[in-house]
Amino acid sequence: MAVTSLRPTTWNSEEWRELGSCRTLDTALFFPIGQTGEAEVKIARAKKVCSACPVRQACLEFAITTNQEYGVWGGCSEDERRVLRREWRARQRAARKAYVAS
Ligand code: SF4
Protein backbone atom coordinates (compact mmCIF):
# COMPACT_ATOMS: atom_id res chain seq x y z
CA MET A 1 0.00 0.00 0.00
CA ALA A 2 1.35 3.43 -0.88
CA VAL A 3 0.49 6.98 -0.05
CA THR A 4 -1.56 8.19 -2.99
CA SER A 5 -1.64 11.92 -2.55
CA LEU A 6 0.75 14.70 -1.67
CA ARG A 7 -1.53 16.11 0.98
CA PRO A 8 -4.72 14.18 1.60
CA THR A 9 -7.68 16.40 2.28
CA THR A 10 -9.22 14.01 4.77
CA TRP A 11 -6.23 13.03 6.87
CA ASN A 12 -7.15 15.27 9.76
CA SER A 13 -10.81 14.38 9.69
CA GLU A 14 -12.10 12.66 12.78
CA GLU A 15 -14.46 10.61 10.65
CA TRP A 16 -12.00 7.92 9.64
CA ARG A 17 -10.93 7.39 13.25
CA GLU A 18 -14.48 6.62 14.24
CA LEU A 19 -14.60 3.86 11.63
CA GLY A 20 -11.31 2.19 12.47
CA SER A 21 -11.44 -1.52 13.24
CA CYS A 22 -9.09 -0.91 16.16
CA ARG A 23 -11.35 1.61 17.85
CA THR A 24 -12.52 -0.75 20.59
CA LEU A 25 -9.34 -2.81 20.86
CA ASP A 26 -6.50 -2.49 23.34
CA THR A 27 -4.07 0.13 22.01
CA ALA A 28 -1.16 -1.91 23.38
CA LEU A 29 -1.71 -4.27 20.44
CA PHE A 30 -0.90 -1.44 18.02
CA PHE A 31 1.90 0.09 20.08
CA PRO A 32 4.03 -2.81 21.27
CA ILE A 33 7.33 -2.14 22.94
CA GLY A 34 10.18 -3.23 20.66
CA GLN A 35 10.00 -5.23 17.47
CA THR A 36 10.98 -8.73 18.49
CA GLY A 37 9.50 -11.55 20.57
CA GLU A 38 6.08 -10.69 21.99
CA ALA A 39 6.08 -7.40 20.09
CA GLU A 40 6.41 -9.31 16.82
CA VAL A 41 3.29 -11.30 17.66
CA LYS A 42 1.38 -8.11 18.50
CA ILE A 43 2.50 -6.41 15.29
CA ALA A 44 1.30 -9.39 13.25
CA ARG A 45 -2.06 -9.38 15.06
CA ALA A 46 -2.44 -5.62 14.62
CA LYS A 47 -1.68 -5.90 10.91
CA LYS A 48 -4.33 -8.58 10.59
CA VAL A 49 -6.89 -6.20 12.11
CA CYS A 50 -5.74 -3.44 9.76
CA SER A 51 -6.04 -5.68 6.72
CA ALA A 52 -9.83 -5.68 7.06
CA CYS A 53 -10.16 -2.09 8.25
CA PRO A 54 -12.37 0.13 6.08
CA VAL A 55 -10.24 3.23 6.71
CA ARG A 56 -6.84 1.69 6.22
CA GLN A 57 -5.75 4.11 3.47
CA ALA A 58 -6.80 7.22 5.42
CA CYS A 59 -5.04 5.90 8.50
CA LEU A 60 -1.83 5.19 6.59
CA GLU A 61 -1.86 8.58 4.89
CA PHE A 62 -2.39 10.31 8.22
CA ALA A 63 0.53 8.40 9.75
CA ILE A 64 2.85 9.15 6.82
CA THR A 65 1.98 12.80 6.43
CA THR A 66 2.14 13.53 10.16
CA ASN A 67 5.24 11.40 10.68
CA GLN A 68 3.85 9.00 13.26
CA GLU A 69 6.99 7.17 14.31
CA TYR A 70 5.60 4.50 16.61
CA GLY A 71 3.13 1.69 16.35
CA VAL A 72 1.17 0.04 13.58
CA TRP A 73 -0.84 2.41 11.41
CA GLY A 74 -2.68 1.53 8.23
CA GLY A 75 -1.35 -2.00 8.33
CA CYS A 76 2.28 -0.89 8.30
CA SER A 77 4.95 -1.24 10.93
CA GLU A 78 7.35 1.53 11.90
CA ASP A 79 10.02 0.25 9.51
CA GLU A 80 7.58 -0.14 6.64
CA ARG A 81 6.27 3.40 7.15
CA ARG A 82 9.80 4.80 7.16
CA VAL A 83 10.27 3.40 3.65
CA LEU A 84 6.91 4.75 2.49
CA ARG A 85 7.62 8.13 4.03
CA ARG A 86 10.99 8.36 2.28
CA GLU A 87 9.28 7.59 -1.04
CA TRP A 88 6.52 10.10 -0.32
CA ARG A 89 9.03 12.80 0.58
CA ALA A 90 11.00 12.11 -2.62
CA ARG A 91 7.80 12.51 -4.67
CA GLN A 92 7.07 15.75 -2.84
CA ARG A 93 10.54 17.11 -3.62
CA ALA A 94 10.22 16.09 -7.28
CA ALA A 95 6.82 17.76 -7.54
CA ARG A 96 8.19 20.93 -5.94
CA LYS A 97 11.15 20.95 -8.34
CA ALA A 98 8.87 20.46 -11.34
CA TYR A 99 6.63 23.27 -10.13
CA VAL A 100 9.54 25.68 -9.65
CA ALA A 101 10.96 24.75 -13.09
CA SER A 102 7.65 25.38 -14.86
S1 SF4 B 1 -5.83 0.76 9.62
FE1 SF4 B 1 -5.34 -0.32 11.51
S2 SF4 B 1 -4.52 1.24 12.90
FE2 SF4 B 1 -5.59 2.30 11.24
S3 SF4 B 1 -7.66 2.67 11.98
FE3 SF4 B 1 -7.68 0.73 10.84
S4 SF4 B 1 -7.33 -0.88 12.34
FE4 SF4 B 1 -6.74 1.07 13.29
py3Dmol code that shows the C-alpha trace and the ligand (Angstrom):
import py3Dmol

protein = """\
ATOM      1  CA  MET A   1       0.000   0.000   0.000  1.00  0.00           C
ATOM      2  CA  ALA A   2       1.350   3.431  -0.875  1.00  0.00           C
ATOM      3  CA  VAL A   3       0.489   6.980  -0.053  1.00  0.00           C
ATOM      4  CA  THR A   4      -1.559   8.194  -2.994  1.00  0.00           C
ATOM      5  CA  SER A   5      -1.640  11.925  -2.545  1.00  0.00           C
ATOM      6  CA  LEU A   6       0.752  14.701  -1.675  1.00  0.00           C
ATOM      7  CA  ARG A   7      -1.525  16.114   0.977  1.00  0.00           C
ATOM      8  CA  PRO A   8      -4.721  14.179   1.601  1.00  0.00           C
ATOM      9  CA  THR A   9      -7.677  16.398   2.284  1.00  0.00           C
ATOM     10  CA  THR A  10      -9.217  14.006   4.766  1.00  0.00           C
ATOM     11  CA  TRP A  11      -6.228  13.033   6.872  1.00  0.00           C
ATOM     12  CA  ASN A  12      -7.151  15.271   9.757  1.00  0.00           C
ATOM     13  CA  SER A  13     -10.810  14.376   9.693  1.00  0.00           C
ATOM     14  CA  GLU A  14     -12.101  12.659  12.781  1.00  0.00           C
ATOM     15  CA  GLU A  15     -14.459  10.610  10.652  1.00  0.00           C
ATOM     16  CA  TRP A  16     -11.997   7.920   9.644  1.00  0.00           C
ATOM     17  CA  ARG A  17     -10.932   7.392  13.247  1.00  0.00           C
ATOM     18  CA  GLU A  18     -14.479   6.618  14.243  1.00  0.00           C
ATOM     19  CA  LEU A  19     -14.597   3.858  11.635  1.00  0.00           C
ATOM     20  CA  GLY A  20     -11.312   2.186  12.475  1.00  0.00           C
ATOM     21  CA  SER A  21     -11.443  -1.516  13.243  1.00  0.00           C
ATOM     22  CA  CYS A  22      -9.094  -0.907  16.165  1.00  0.00           C
ATOM     23  CA  ARG A  23     -11.355   1.609  17.853  1.00  0.00           C
ATOM     24  CA  THR A  24     -12.518  -0.754  20.595  1.00  0.00           C
ATOM     25  CA  LEU A  25      -9.339  -2.808  20.860  1.00  0.00           C
ATOM     26  CA  ASP A  26      -6.496  -2.488  23.337  1.00  0.00           C
ATOM     27  CA  THR A  27      -4.073   0.129  22.005  1.00  0.00           C
ATOM     28  CA  ALA A  28      -1.162  -1.915  23.380  1.00  0.00           C
ATOM     29  CA  LEU A  29      -1.713  -4.270  20.443  1.00  0.00           C
ATOM     30  CA  PHE A  30      -0.901  -1.436  18.021  1.00  0.00           C
ATOM     31  CA  PHE A  31       1.898   0.088  20.082  1.00  0.00           C
ATOM     32  CA  PRO A  32       4.029  -2.811  21.274  1.00  0.00           C
ATOM     33  CA  ILE A  33       7.333  -2.144  22.935  1.00  0.00           C
ATOM     34  CA  GLY A  34      10.176  -3.231  20.662  1.00  0.00           C
ATOM     35  CA  GLN A  35       9.998  -5.235  17.472  1.00  0.00           C
ATOM     36  CA  THR A  36      10.984  -8.735  18.495  1.00  0.00           C
ATOM     37  CA  GLY A  37       9.501 -11.553  20.568  1.00  0.00           C
ATOM     38  CA  GLU A  38       6.079 -10.693  21.993  1.00  0.00           C
ATOM     39  CA  ALA A  39       6.082  -7.405  20.088  1.00  0.00           C
ATOM     40  CA  GLU A  40       6.412  -9.310  16.818  1.00  0.00           C
ATOM     41  CA  VAL A  41       3.293 -11.297  17.657  1.00  0.00           C
ATOM     42  CA  LYS A  42       1.385  -8.107  18.501  1.00  0.00           C
ATOM     43  CA  ILE A  43       2.501  -6.408  15.294  1.00  0.00           C
ATOM     44  CA  ALA A  44       1.302  -9.386  13.246  1.00  0.00           C
ATOM     45  CA  ARG A  45      -2.061  -9.381  15.060  1.00  0.00           C
ATOM     46  CA  ALA A  46      -2.440  -5.617  14.621  1.00  0.00           C
ATOM     47  CA  LYS A  47      -1.675  -5.899  10.913  1.00  0.00           C
ATOM     48  CA  LYS A  48      -4.335  -8.576  10.591  1.00  0.00           C
ATOM     49  CA  VAL A  49      -6.891  -6.196  12.112  1.00  0.00           C
ATOM     50  CA  CYS A  50      -5.736  -3.440   9.760  1.00  0.00           C
ATOM     51  CA  SER A  51      -6.038  -5.681   6.717  1.00  0.00           C
ATOM     52  CA  ALA A  52      -9.826  -5.682   7.064  1.00  0.00           C
ATOM     53  CA  CYS A  53     -10.158  -2.088   8.250  1.00  0.00           C
ATOM     54  CA  PRO A  54     -12.374   0.128   6.076  1.00  0.00           C
ATOM     55  CA  VAL A  55     -10.241   3.227   6.706  1.00  0.00           C
ATOM     56  CA  ARG A  56      -6.836   1.689   6.221  1.00  0.00           C
ATOM     57  CA  GLN A  57      -5.754   4.106   3.470  1.00  0.00           C
ATOM     58  CA  ALA A  58      -6.797   7.219   5.420  1.00  0.00           C
ATOM     59  CA  CYS A  59      -5.038   5.903   8.497  1.00  0.00           C
ATOM     60  CA  LEU A  60      -1.834   5.187   6.593  1.00  0.00           C
ATOM     61  CA  GLU A  61      -1.858   8.579   4.895  1.00  0.00           C
ATOM     62  CA  PHE A  62      -2.387  10.310   8.222  1.00  0.00           C
ATOM     63  CA  ALA A  63       0.532   8.395   9.745  1.00  0.00           C
ATOM     64  CA  ILE A  64       2.849   9.146   6.824  1.00  0.00           C
ATOM     65  CA  THR A  65       1.978  12.805   6.428  1.00  0.00           C
ATOM     66  CA  THR A  66       2.135  13.530  10.159  1.00  0.00           C
ATOM     67  CA  ASN A  67       5.244  11.398  10.675  1.00  0.00           C
ATOM     68  CA  GLN A  68       3.854   8.996  13.257  1.00  0.00           C
ATOM     69  CA  GLU A  69       6.989   7.166  14.307  1.00  0.00           C
ATOM     70  CA  TYR A  70       5.599   4.504  16.609  1.00  0.00           C
ATOM     71  CA  GLY A  71       3.135   1.689  16.348  1.00  0.00           C
ATOM     72  CA  VAL A  72       1.172   0.038  13.582  1.00  0.00           C
ATOM     73  CA  TRP A  73      -0.841   2.410  11.406  1.00  0.00           C
ATOM     74  CA  GLY A  74      -2.679   1.534   8.229  1.00  0.00           C
ATOM     75  CA  GLY A  75      -1.355  -2.002   8.327  1.00  0.00           C
ATOM     76  CA  CYS A  76       2.282  -0.886   8.304  1.00  0.00           C
ATOM     77  CA  SER A  77       4.955  -1.242  10.931  1.00  0.00           C
ATOM     78  CA  GLU A  78       7.349   1.529  11.902  1.00  0.00           C
ATOM     79  CA  ASP A  79      10.021   0.254   9.509  1.00  0.00           C
ATOM     80  CA  GLU A  80       7.581  -0.138   6.637  1.00  0.00           C
ATOM     81  CA  ARG A  81       6.274   3.397   7.155  1.00  0.00           C
ATOM     82  CA  ARG A  82       9.800   4.800   7.157  1.00  0.00           C
ATOM     83  CA  VAL A  83      10.274   3.404   3.645  1.00  0.00           C
ATOM     84  CA  LEU A  84       6.906   4.747   2.487  1.00  0.00           C
ATOM     85  CA  ARG A  85       7.623   8.133   4.034  1.00  0.00           C
ATOM     86  CA  ARG A  86      10.985   8.361   2.276  1.00  0.00           C
ATOM     87  CA  GLU A  87       9.283   7.593  -1.043  1.00  0.00           C
ATOM     88  CA  TRP A  88       6.518  10.099  -0.322  1.00  0.00           C
ATOM     89  CA  ARG A  89       9.031  12.804   0.579  1.00  0.00           C
ATOM     90  CA  ALA A  90      10.996  12.105  -2.622  1.00  0.00           C
ATOM     91  CA  ARG A  91       7.798  12.507  -4.666  1.00  0.00           C
ATOM     92  CA  GLN A  92       7.068  15.753  -2.843  1.00  0.00           C
ATOM     93  CA  ARG A  93      10.544  17.112  -3.622  1.00  0.00           C
ATOM     94  CA  ALA A  94      10.221  16.089  -7.279  1.00  0.00           C
ATOM     95  CA  ALA A  95       6.815  17.756  -7.539  1.00  0.00           C
ATOM     96  CA  ARG A  96       8.185  20.929  -5.939  1.00  0.00           C
ATOM     97  CA  LYS A  97      11.154  20.954  -8.338  1.00  0.00           C
ATOM     98  CA  ALA A  98       8.872  20.461 -11.336  1.00  0.00           C
ATOM     99  CA  TYR A  99       6.633  23.265 -10.130  1.00  0.00           C
ATOM    100  CA  VAL A 100       9.541  25.682  -9.653  1.00  0.00           C
ATOM    101  CA  ALA A 101      10.958  24.748 -13.086  1.00  0.00           C
ATOM    102  CA  SER A 102       7.646  25.383 -14.858  1.00  0.00           C
TER     103      SER A 102
END
"""
ligand_1 = """\
8
SF4
S -5.835 0.761 9.620
Fe -5.338 -0.325 11.508
S -4.521 1.241 12.898
Fe -5.592 2.297 11.238
S -7.661 2.667 11.977
Fe -7.682 0.729 10.842
S -7.332 -0.882 12.344
Fe -6.739 1.067 13.286
"""
view = py3Dmol.view(width=600, height=400)
view.addModel(protein, "pdb")
view.setStyle({"model": 0}, {"cartoon": {"style": "trace"}})
view.addModel(ligand_1, "xyz")
view.setStyle({"model": 1}, {"stick": {}})
view.zoomTo()
view.show()
